[in-house]
Amino acid sequence: MAINPRPALPNKNTLYLARSGGGKSQALKQNPQIPRTGARVILWDKSHDHRAHHYDSKKAFISAIKAGMRSGKGFRIAFSGGVDVDDYEWFCSVVWVLLNGNRLTFLIVEELSEVCISTAKATPMAARLLNQGRKYGMIFHGTSQKPQEISKTYYDQCPYKWIGPQIGANIKKFAKETGTAEAEIASLDDLQFLLWDGRDTKIKALKYKK
């Protein structure tokens, strides 16, 4: 059960949205808001896109999490054995139990469209994390190459968005949401992002890093 609520903690949840090959994972890796060392970082990362200790077994993943918690130090631990929404709900339930408002926990989820069953409310445990995790020190970072397929809960609870190159109706969707000209979003190239903080936008160009 999450402990030590701190309602005054700011909401820094962030989405990274771009077509396949647009650079979502690169943007996430290069976001300075996620400390490179010393932080508690938990990942849903089936494709091993991120630097972390990866575990395919649920038992091994939980053991690693417990060891990391006991150490009192930072860690980067990923579950890479999930194959469906039920696995993701289990993963979210594990994250919920370890949240502590006195210690920030960064949650990274790769390819949200694979763990959303509708574009309405997120699945129960995922919704709990997104709706309540902030006051228990959780900061969410999630990616999707199919923004039209992810649950509305993620849009509602993630005020920060890195919007990369888009296709089709997504161009109009993000132009309307951010007040940006459609042509500007349509012109974004790989590794170029429109950063939206709920009020203002700016363009950021990245370079690929291993």
Secondary structure, 3 states (H helix, E strand, C coil): CCECCCCCCCCCCEEEECCCCCCHHHHHHHCCCCCCCCCEEEEECCCCCCCCEEECCHHHHHHHHHHHHHHCCCEEEEECCCCCHHHHHHHHHHHHHHCECCECEEEEECCHHHHCCCCCCCCHHHHHHHHHHHHHCEEEEEEECCHHHCCHHHHHHCCEEEECCCCCHHHHHHHHHHCCCHHHHHCCCCCEEEEECCCCEEEEECCCCC
